[in-house]
Amino acid sequence: MPRRYDDLQPEELPEVLREAVRLQEVDEREREVRLNRESYAQAAEEMGISRVELDRAAAETHAATVTRIRRGRRIRNTVAGAAVAVLAAAGAYRVANPPPPEPAAYTFQNDAQVWSGDFNARSTGSARQEGGRGVIVVERFVAEDDGRYWANLNTASVPASLEGHETVTLRIRGDGGLGEARVFIENGPTERWRSPPIPVEAEWRTIQLRMDQFEHQTRPDSRAPWRSTRGGDPDAVTGVSLKVGHPFNPTDARGRVEVDDLRIE
């Protein structure tokens, strides 16, 4: 059974009053709309416009409004679709054309990029960073029992990966005693990439080598001979080495080689 005003408790009166005010406002708005509609209809009648014509005009106005809303939606959808397409194209371009990797640069002045020498036991000389340059000095080559001898300048300061790097560039000179050097990019004791011959002359020269010119070599263990194999450009690497020993220079070669501004990029 519906409750009446007289049945209310005192604490319910404020809420009921607020609801009554809201209903009154709703009724007032509806009455104003009804009066406005009747006023417009009366004005149209005085102008000789029939109710049928008003209904047709209302239908056409509604249709035009719907068309405008749909057109706006199509435009928004087209713009959104175009934006998605642009973003997708940009993403595809970025995948197909990734930004170039950060170069690995060696100035031989950075203590964090430690370069050290490595000679076979019977040969004598030194290899180190000196005056902002990498320097190899060979005093004497003496071959081991297997015929090999070496004089290397090595660093283990390398990026985690050289994927995407395309060239090796360096400046090099010598005193004429050692006529050839090679750059090696190494991945542990069983995989490496060997550069083409680098001539060493008395004047500074800048040499640039493409990564695809490097010869990929592997071996099953550290005592086995190296073999040329098919392989891509270096990815994971553990070291970079400049070598002037066997078989690039003869056993009677003596001399000094300096290198500077070595970059892998």
C-alpha positions in Angstrom: 0.0 0.0 0.0 1.5 3.4 -1.0 2.7 5.6 1.8 1.3 9.1 2.3 3.0 12.2 3.6 1.2 11.8 6.9 2.8 8.4 7.3 6.4 9.6 7.2 8.8 9.7 10.0 10.5 13.0 10.9 13.9 11.9 9.6 12.4 11.0 6.2 10.9 14.5 5.6 14.0 16.3 4.2 14.6 13.6 1.6 10.9 13.6 0.6 11.0 17.4 0.3 14.0 17.3 -2.0 12.3 14.7 -4.1 9.1 16.8 -4.3 11.1 19.8 -5.4 12.9 17.7 -8.1 9.5 16.4 -9.4 8.1 19.9 -9.5 11.1 21.1 -11.5 10.6 18.2 -13.9 6.9 18.9 -14.3 7.7 22.6 -14.8 10.1 21.8 -17.6 7.7 19.4 -19.3 5.0 22.1 -19.1 7.3 24.7 -20.6 8.2 22.3 -23.5 4.5 21.5 -24.0 3.6 25.2 -24.1 6.5 26.0 -26.4 5.4 23.1 -28.7 1.8 24.4 -28.7 3.0 28.0 -29.3 5.1 27.0 -32.3 2.2 24.8 -33.7 -0.2 27.7 -33.3 2.3 30.1 -35.0 2.7 27.6 -37.8 -1.1 27.3 -38.2 -1.4 31.1 -38.4 1.2 31.1 -41.2 -0.8 28.5 -43.1 1.5 25.6 -42.3 -0.4 22.3 -41.7 0.5 19.7 -39.1 1.4 17.3 -41.9 3.9 19.8 -43.2 5.3 20.2 -39.7 5.7 16.4 -39.4 7.5 16.2 -42.7 9.8 19.0 -41.7 10.5 17.3 -38.4 11.3 14.1 -40.2 13.7 15.8 -42.6 15.4 17.7 -39.8 15.9 14.5 -37.9 17.3 12.8 -41.0 19.7 15.6 -41.6 20.8 15.4 -38.0 21.4 11.7 -38.3 23.3 12.2 -41.5 25.5 14.8 -39.9 26.3 12.6 -36.9 27.1 9.7 -39.2 29.3 11.8 -41.4 31.1 13.1 -38.3 31.6 9.5 -37.1 33.0 8.5 -40.6 35.4 11.4 -40.5 36.6 10.5 -37.0 36.9 6.9 -38.0 38.8 7.8 -41.1 41.2 10.0 -39.2 41.7 7.4 -36.5 42.2 4.8 -39.2 44.7 7.0 -41.0 46.5 7.6 -37.7 46.7 3.9 -37.0 48.0 3.3 -40.5 50.7 6.0 -40.1 51.7 4.5 -36.8 51.8 1.0 -38.3 53.8 2.2 -41.3 56.2 4.0 -38.9 56.5 0.8 -36.9 57.1 -1.3 -40.0 59.7 1.2 -41.3 61.4 1.2 -37.9 61.5 -2.6 -38.0 62.8 -2.7 -41.6 65.1 0.3 -41.0 66.3 0.2 -37.4 68.5 3.0 -36.2 72.2 2.5 -36.5 73.8 0.9 -33.4 76.1 2.9 -31.2 79.7 2.7 -32.5 82.4 1.0 -30.5 85.1 3.7 -30.4 88.7 3.3 -29.1 90.9 6.4 -28.6 93.6 4.5 -26.6 93.2 7.2 -23.9 90.5 5.6 -21.9 91.8 3.6 -18.9 88.4 1.7 -18.9 89.2 0.3 -22.3 92.2 -1.7 -21.3 94.6 -2.8 -24.1 97.3 -5.4 -23.3 100.0 -7.2 -25.1 100.2 -10.9 -25.9 103.4 -12.4 -27.3 104.3 -16.1 -27.8 106.8 -17.3 -25.2 109.9 -17.3 -27.4 109.3 -13.8 -29.0 110.1 -10.6 -27.3 108.6 -7.1 -27.4 105.8 -5.0 -25.9 102.2 -4.0 -26.7 100.2 -1.4 -24.8 98.5 2.0 -24.7 101.1 4.7 -25.0 100.5 8.4 -25.5 96.9 8.0 -26.6 97.8 5.3 -29.1 98.0 1.6 -29.3 101.6 0.5 -29.8 103.2 -2.8 -30.7 107.0 -3.1 -30.7 108.5 -6.3 -31.9 112.1 -6.9 -30.8 112.4 -10.4 -32.0 110.2 -13.2 -33.4 111.0 -16.8 -32.6 108.6 -19.4 -33.7 107.2 -22.1 -31.4 107.5 -25.8 -32.3 104.4 -25.6 -34.5 105.8 -22.8 -36.5 103.6 -20.1 -35.1 104.6 -16.8 -33.5 102.5 -13.8 -32.5 102.5 -10.2 -31.3 99.0 -8.9 -30.4 97.4 -5.9 -28.9 94.1 -7.0 -27.3 91.1 -5.6 -25.5 88.1 -7.3 -23.9 86.3 -3.9 -23.8 83.6 -4.6 -26.4 79.8 -4.1 -26.8 77.6 -7.0 -25.9 76.8 -7.4 -29.6 78.1 -6.0 -32.9 74.9 -6.8 -34.7 74.2 -4.1 -37.2 77.7 -2.8 -37.3 79.0 -2.5 -40.8 82.6 -1.1 -40.9 85.9 -1.0 -39.0 87.9 2.2 -39.3 91.4 2.9 -37.9 94.4 5.1 -38.3 97.7 3.2 -38.5 101.4 3.8 -39.2 104.8 2.1 -38.6 108.5 2.5 -38.9 108.8 0.2 -41.9 109.9 -3.0 -40.1 106.5 -4.6 -39.9 104.7 -4.3 -43.2 101.3 -5.7 -42.4 98.7 -5.9 -39.7 95.3 -7.5 -39.2 92.3 -6.7 -37.1 90.5 -9.6 -35.5 87.1 -9.6 -33.9 86.9 -12.6 -31.6 84.1 -14.6 -29.9 85.9 -16.8 -27.4 88.7 -19.2 -28.4 86.8 -21.0 -31.1 85.3 -18.3 -33.4 86.7 -15.1 -34.9 86.5 -12.8 -37.9 89.8 -11.8 -39.6 90.2 -8.6 -41.6 91.9 -8.3 -45.0 95.6 -7.2 -44.9 96.2 -3.7 -43.6 99.4 -2.3 -45.0 101.6 -0.4 -42.5 103.4 2.6 -43.9 105.5 5.4 -42.4 102.8 8.0 -42.6 99.5 7.9 -40.8 96.8 6.4 -43.0 93.1 6.0 -42.4 91.8 2.5 -43.3 88.2 1.6 -43.6 87.1 -2.1 -43.9 83.6 -3.4 -44.5 82.4 -6.0 -42.1 81.5 -8.3 -44.9 85.2 -8.3 -46.0 86.2 -10.1 -42.7 86.9 -13.8 -43.0 84.9 -16.0 -40.6 87.0 -18.7 -38.9 86.1 -21.4 -36.4 87.8 -24.4 -34.8 86.6 -27.1 -32.5 88.9 -26.2 -29.6 91.8 -23.9 -28.7 94.5 -26.3 -29.9 93.0 -27.0 -33.3 93.9 -25.0 -36.4 91.5 -22.4 -37.7 89.3 -23.1 -40.6 87.4 -20.6 -42.8 83.7 -21.2 -42.7 80.6 -19.6 -44.0 79.1 -17.2 -41.5 77.5 -13.9 -41.1 78.7 -10.7 -39.5 79.8 -10.7 -35.9 77.1 -10.7 -33.3 78.3 -11.8 -29.8 82.0 -10.9 -29.3 84.4 -11.1 -26.5 87.4 -9.2 -27.8 89.2 -7.1 -30.5 92.8 -7.7 -31.4 95.4 -6.1 -33.6 97.9 -8.7 -34.8 101.3 -8.4 -36.6 102.7 -11.9 -36.1 102.5 -15.1 -38.1 101.9 -15.4 -41.0 101.6 -11.7 -41.8 105.2 -10.8 -41.1 108.4 -13.0 -41.5 110.3 -14.2 -38.5 113.1 -11.7 -39.1 110.8 -8.7 -39.0 111.4 -6.1 -36.4 109.7 -2.8 -35.8 106.9 -0.7 -34.4 103.3 -0.2 -35.3 101.0 2.5 -33.9 97.2 2.6 -34.2 94.7 5.3 -33.3 91.0 6.1 -33.6 89.7 2.6 -34.0 86.0 2.5 -34.6 83.5 -0.3 -35.2 80.2 1.2 -36.5 
